[in-house]
Amino acid sequence: MLQIEIDEGSGFCFGVTTAIEKAEEKLATGSTLYCLGDIVHNGMECERLRQMGLITINHDDLRKLHHAKVLLRAHGEPPETYELARQNDIEIIDATCPVVLQLQKRIKKQYETSDETPASQGAQIVIFGKKGHAEVLGLVGQTKGQAIVIENFEEATRLDFSHDIYLYSQTTKSLDEFHRIIKYIQNHIAPDAKFKSFDTICRSVANRMPSITQFATRHALILFVCGRKSSNGKVLFNECLHVNPNTRLIEGPEEIDSSWLENVNTIGICGATSTPKWLMEQCKLKIENLI
């Protein structure tokens, strides 16, 4: 008999849960509520909230908006967004994840702190993260656009090692790759330059890596449910794929192919920090209907 298990550790992280709860709370009062960008990198959850009345806007829309309520999602925003909201008399409902908010403050403090070492004039604040990602844009904004963003180990090898380097990470990046970058910089930094690294990866995300790896090894087929825009989802999906080649990435139950279910006796369903539990339940129900 086919067994289907949903990973208990998968589902919304604390930051996403808080943002969605704040949105639902405001919408329940009948207020018109805008959200700057998709509240979560999951199309089906965004559609659910849209049906409740949430209006998703971009930064161009925000510039034209006045006297309104705007929710800032868990990813965070640069200082310019708060200033624009003040100018346009916009009420901000700030759902920035506390982990991201703390990271923003640390980077801003580093940027504003003068250093008297000889290399300080060319000091580099480096962020290990995805270029253009909402969280990373908010982090770079703390440095007035001067931070250097590296997406992977290869880009780290091209940094200027003759000047100070202060290394931070997007909260959802791979811990292993971050440590690899740290080791490389330590081995190549100039003797008269300073190097400091700050482990700013969210542990609620990083700790999912070993547990989801173990989960993926227990099943003949893994269905990894997440939006294809999810940065965290890509990391976790690749981890599952590494230990279980029979891993499929799907956004929802309609993408499940019945041929995948042939000759398997166990199916594991898991997802990213942006994947709602109800969506994984729907995928389980679809499989039960198919068989």
C-alpha positions as CSV (number, residue, x, y, z in Angstrom):
1,M,0.0,0.0,0.0
2,L,1.3,3.5,-0.9
3,Q,2.3,5.6,2.0
4,I,2.3,9.4,1.8
5,E,4.0,11.6,4.3
6,I,4.0,15.4,4.7
7,D,7.2,16.7,6.2
8,E,6.3,18.2,9.6
9,G,9.3,20.6,9.4
10,S,8.2,22.2,6.1
11,G,5.9,25.2,5.8
12,F,6.0,28.9,6.6
13,C,8.8,30.2,8.7
14,F,8.1,32.6,11.6
15,G,8.6,35.8,9.4
16,V,6.3,34.7,6.7
17,T,3.6,33.5,9.2
18,T,3.7,36.9,10.9
19,A,3.4,38.9,7.7
20,I,0.4,36.8,6.5
21,E,-1.3,37.1,9.9
22,K,-0.8,40.9,9.8
23,A,-2.4,41.0,6.4
24,E,-5.3,38.9,7.4
25,E,-5.9,41.0,10.5
26,K,-6.0,44.3,8.6
27,L,-8.2,42.8,5.8
28,A,-10.6,41.4,8.3
29,T,-11.5,45.0,9.4
30,G,-12.5,45.9,5.8
31,S,-9.5,48.2,5.3
32,T,-8.0,48.6,1.8
33,L,-4.5,47.1,2.2
34,Y,-1.7,47.2,-0.3
35,C,1.4,44.9,-0.2
36,L,4.7,46.0,-1.7
37,G,5.7,43.0,-3.7
38,D,4.3,39.4,-3.4
39,I,3.8,38.8,0.3
40,V,5.4,35.4,-0.1
41,H,7.0,33.6,-3.1
42,N,4.1,31.3,-3.6
43,G,1.5,32.1,-6.3
44,M,-1.4,30.1,-4.7
45,E,-1.0,31.8,-1.3
46,C,-0.8,35.2,-3.0
47,E,-4.0,34.4,-4.9
48,R,-5.8,33.3,-1.7
49,L,-4.9,36.7,-0.1
50,R,-5.9,38.6,-3.2
51,Q,-9.3,37.0,-3.0
52,M,-9.5,38.4,0.6
53,G,-8.7,41.9,-0.8
54,L,-5.0,42.2,-0.6
55,I,-3.7,44.4,-3.5
56,T,-0.1,43.7,-4.5
57,I,1.8,46.7,-5.9
58,N,5.4,47.5,-7.0
59,H,7.7,50.4,-6.2
60,D,6.4,52.4,-9.2
61,D,2.9,52.1,-7.9
62,L,4.0,53.1,-4.4
63,R,5.3,56.4,-5.8
64,K,1.9,57.3,-7.1
65,L,0.1,56.1,-3.9
66,H,-1.1,58.6,-1.2
67,H,-3.0,58.4,2.1
68,A,-3.1,54.5,2.1
69,K,-2.0,51.5,4.1
70,V,0.9,49.5,2.8
71,L,2.2,46.3,4.2
72,L,6.0,45.6,4.0
73,R,6.6,41.9,3.7
74,A,9.1,39.8,5.7
75,H,11.9,40.5,3.2
76,G,12.3,44.1,4.4
77,E,12.9,47.3,2.5
78,P,15.6,49.9,2.1
79,P,15.4,53.3,3.9
80,E,14.2,55.0,0.7
81,T,10.9,53.1,0.9
82,Y,10.2,54.5,4.4
83,E,11.0,58.0,3.3
84,L,8.7,57.8,0.3
85,A,5.9,56.5,2.6
86,R,6.4,59.5,4.9
87,Q,6.3,61.9,2.0
88,N,3.1,60.3,0.6
89,D,1.4,60.1,3.9
90,I,1.3,56.3,3.7
91,E,0.7,54.2,6.8
92,I,3.3,51.4,6.9
93,I,2.4,48.0,8.4
94,D,5.9,46.7,8.9
95,A,6.1,42.9,8.7
96,T,9.8,42.8,8.2
97,C,11.2,39.6,9.7
98,P,13.0,40.4,13.0
99,V,16.0,38.4,11.8
100,V,16.2,40.5,8.6
101,L,15.6,43.7,10.6
102,Q,18.5,43.0,12.9
103,L,20.7,42.3,9.9
104,Q,19.8,45.6,8.3
105,K,20.7,47.4,11.5
106,R,24.1,45.6,11.7
107,I,25.0,46.5,8.1
108,K,23.9,50.1,8.5
109,K,26.0,50.4,11.7
110,Q,29.0,48.9,9.9
111,Y,28.6,51.3,7.0
112,E,28.3,54.3,9.3
113,T,31.3,53.3,11.5
114,S,34.6,54.8,10.5
115,D,37.7,52.6,10.7
116,E,41.2,54.0,11.1
117,T,43.1,51.2,9.5
118,P,45.1,52.0,6.3
119,A,42.8,49.8,4.2
120,S,39.6,51.4,5.5
121,Q,39.2,53.9,2.6
122,G,38.6,51.0,0.3
123,A,36.7,48.8,2.8
124,Q,34.1,46.5,1.2
125,I,30.8,45.5,2.8
126,V,30.1,42.2,1.0
127,I,26.7,40.5,1.0
128,F,26.4,36.8,0.1
129,G,23.0,36.8,-1.6
130,K,20.9,36.7,-4.7
131,K,21.2,39.9,-6.8
132,G,17.9,41.7,-7.1
133,H,16.3,39.6,-4.3
134,A,13.9,41.8,-2.2
135,E,15.8,41.1,1.0
136,V,19.2,41.8,-0.6
137,L,17.9,45.1,-2.0
138,G,16.9,46.1,1.5
139,L,20.3,45.2,2.8
140,V,22.2,47.0,0.1
141,G,20.0,50.0,0.7
142,Q,21.5,50.4,4.2
143,T,24.8,51.3,2.5
144,K,23.4,53.7,0.0
145,G,24.0,51.2,-2.7
146,Q,27.7,50.7,-2.0
147,A,27.6,47.1,-0.7
148,I,29.0,44.4,-3.0
149,V,26.7,41.4,-3.7
150,I,28.2,38.0,-4.5
151,E,25.9,35.1,-5.4
152,N,28.3,32.2,-5.1
153,F,31.8,31.1,-4.2
154,E,33.2,31.9,-7.6
155,E,32.3,35.5,-7.3
156,A,33.9,35.7,-3.9
157,T,37.3,34.8,-5.5
158,R,37.1,38.0,-7.5
159,L,36.9,40.4,-4.5
160,D,39.7,42.9,-3.8
161,F,41.7,41.2,-1.0
162,S,44.0,44.2,-0.6
163,H,41.3,46.1,1.3
164,D,39.1,45.4,4.4
165,I,36.2,43.1,3.9
166,Y,33.1,42.8,6.1
167,L,31.1,39.8,5.0
168,Y,27.4,39.3,5.7
169,S,24.8,36.9,4.2
170,Q,21.3,36.9,3.1
171,T,19.3,35.1,5.8
172,T,18.3,32.2,3.5
173,K,21.6,31.3,1.9
174,S,23.5,28.0,2.2
175,L,25.5,27.8,5.4
176,D,28.0,25.4,3.9
177,E,28.8,27.7,1.0
178,F,29.0,30.7,3.3
179,H,31.7,28.9,5.4
180,R,33.5,28.0,2.2
181,I,33.6,31.7,1.2
182,I,34.9,32.7,4.7
183,K,37.7,30.2,4.5
184,Y,38.8,31.4,1.1
185,I,38.8,35.0,2.1
186,Q,40.8,34.2,5.3
187,N,43.4,32.5,3.1
188,H,43.7,35.4,0.6
189,I,43.2,38.6,2.6
190,A,46.2,40.9,2.5
191,P,48.3,41.1,5.8
192,D,47.5,44.7,6.3
193,A,43.7,44.4,5.6
194,K,41.0,43.4,8.0
195,F,38.5,40.7,7.4
196,K,35.4,40.1,9.6
197,S,32.5,37.7,8.8
198,F,29.1,37.7,10.4
199,D,27.0,34.6,10.4
200,T,23.6,36.1,9.6
201,I,21.9,33.1,8.1
202,C,18.5,32.4,9.8
203,R,18.8,29.2,11.8
204,S,15.1,28.4,11.4
205,V,16.0,28.0,7.7
206,A,19.5,26.6,8.0
207,N,18.3,23.9,10.5
208,R,15.8,22.7,7.9
209,M,18.6,21.5,5.7
210,P,19.7,18.4,7.7
211,S,16.1,17.5,8.6
212,I,14.8,17.8,5.0
213,T,17.8,15.8,3.8
214,Q,16.9,13.0,6.2
215,F,13.3,13.2,5.1
216,A,14.2,12.9,1.4
217,T,16.2,9.7,2.0
218,R,13.2,7.9,3.5
219,H,11.0,8.0,0.4
220,A,11.0,6.6,-3.1
221,L,9.6,9.8,-4.5
222,I,9.8,13.4,-3.2
223,L,7.4,16.1,-4.3
224,F,9.0,19.4,-3.3
225,V,6.2,22.1,-3.3
226,C,7.2,25.7,-3.7
227,G,7.0,28.8,-5.9
228,R,9.7,28.9,-8.6
229,K,10.7,32.4,-7.4
230,S,11.6,31.2,-3.9
231,S,15.3,31.6,-3.2
232,N,15.0,29.4,-0.1
233,G,13.0,26.9,-2.1
234,K,15.8,26.4,-4.6
235,V,18.3,25.7,-1.9
236,L,16.2,23.1,-0.1
237,F,15.0,21.5,-3.4
238,N,18.6,21.0,-4.6
239,E,19.4,19.5,-1.2
240,C,16.6,17.0,-1.6
241,L,17.6,16.3,-5.2
242,H,21.2,15.7,-4.1
243,V,20.2,12.8,-1.8
244,N,17.2,11.6,-3.7
245,P,17.4,11.9,-7.6
246,N,13.7,11.1,-7.8
247,T,12.7,14.5,-6.5
248,R,10.2,16.7,-8.4
249,L,9.7,20.4,-8.0
250,I,6.0,21.4,-8.3
251,E,4.1,24.6,-7.5
252,G,0.8,22.9,-6.9
253,P,-1.2,19.7,-7.2
254,E,-2.1,20.3,-10.8
255,E,1.5,19.7,-11.8
256,I,1.6,16.1,-10.4
257,D,2.1,13.6,-13.2
258,S,0.5,10.2,-12.6
259,S,3.4,8.4,-14.2
260,W,5.6,9.5,-11.3
261,L,3.5,7.4,-9.0
262,E,4.3,4.1,-10.8
263,N,6.4,1.6,-8.9
264,V,6.8,3.7,-5.8
265,N,5.7,2.6,-2.4
266,T,6.4,5.8,-0.4
267,I,6.0,9.5,-1.3
268,G,7.3,12.4,0.7
269,I,5.8,15.8,0.4
270,C,7.9,18.8,1.6
271,G,8.4,22.4,0.8
272,A,10.1,25.8,1.4
273,T,9.6,28.4,4.1
274,S,7.2,30.0,1.7
275,T,5.1,26.9,1.2
276,P,1.7,26.8,3.0
277,K,0.8,23.6,4.8
278,W,-2.7,23.7,3.1
279,L,-1.0,23.5,-0.3
280,M,1.0,20.4,0.7
281,E,-2.3,18.8,2.0
282,Q,-3.9,19.5,-1.4
283,C,-1.0,17.7,-3.1
284,K,-1.5,14.7,-0.9
285,L,-5.2,14.7,-1.7
286,K,-4.5,14.9,-5.4
287,I,-2.2,11.8,-5.2
288,E,-4.9,9.9,-3.2
289,N,-7.4,10.7,-6.0
290,L,-5.0,9.6,-8.7
291,I,-4.4,6.2,-7.2
